[in-house]
Amino acid sequence: MTDTSTDPDTPATDAEWHVDDRCTDCDVSRQLAPGLIAAVGGRSVVVRQPRDAADERRLHAAAFACHTRSVRPPSGRRLGPELDPYPMPLDTTVRLCGHNAPMTAAANSYLVRRPSGSQVMVDTPRWSEALAVRFEAFGPVSDVLLTHRDHAAHGRAYADRFGARLWIHEGDLDAAPDADQVLRGTEAVEITDGVVAHPLPGHTRGSVVYVADERYCFSGDSFYWSRTTGDIEVVENVTWYSIEELAASLARTVDALRFEWLLPGHGDRNHFTAAEADRRMRALATRTAALRPRPVDFTATRW
């Protein structure tokens, strides 16, 4: 089969895997199907058709995560629930929820298993009862943790369905005014055994980074792994509150952040040694201190 989709001027046919024109260039599909889906002309494009079952699984993962449902199989093939890989394990503790929501601008969300057998959800996928049943099959969910206002959609729906506590920081409380637990100030707070909230105002006034077991860092939109730069970065071109406050937050918090997995809402994930993560975070704090406010420009994100 010819890979005509590498040329943005040659539209893919319905006989092939393709990305339709609803794509918003959110990068989610490229994270999940590297080498198969890539950025071409400011959007995601299928640049190679699957060659084996592993390729098919990666494309299914991209299709079931895409918030606009733009990753499409060949005509006549249905994306049935039996092909849905979510919640997809990243290791024995964390699962990626997939089913990214239009109302959270395609943010990734996660389920984190606790030693008791319960789970916490960090940010939220799109809401559906069927997804709630899927997630709960891996254990009861005790807490829904919102990293900031942009990812608050569906938080109340999932918390009510699970009988869980909904958490948000006071700086973004107007996005979830019915939250059960409100984080205040900038001091770290233990949410439940082994899960600590680190308020990190900057991207928004109420941004929070959650760290589980000093191993998993759920950074929301505060920082992420960039494939372009090969490093941890802040999204300086989409900082709604204050880049100076983000720099101050990083300087204040970096000594307390210990992790091996970086798991953001937007941008790619990565797995480090603790020493490498610490080194990169200290360098990030230094770089961010030199940044100055700039206009919001979604197209300038260095995925």
Secondary structure, 3 states (H helix, E strand, C coil): CCCHHHCCCCCCCCCCCEECCCCCCCCHHHHHCCCCEEECCCCEEECCCCCCHHHHHHHHHHHHHCCCCCEECCCCCCCCHHHCCCCEECCCCEEECCCCCHHHCCCCCEEEECCCCCEEEECCCCCCHHHHHHHHCCCCEEEEECCCHHHCCCHHHHHHHHCCEEEEEHHHHHHCCCCCEEECCCCCEEEECCEEEEECCCCCCCCEEEEECCCEEEEECCCEEECCCCEEECCHHHCCCCHHHHHHHHHHHHHHCCCCEEEECCCECEECCHHHHHHHHHHHHHHHHCCCCCCCCHHHCCC
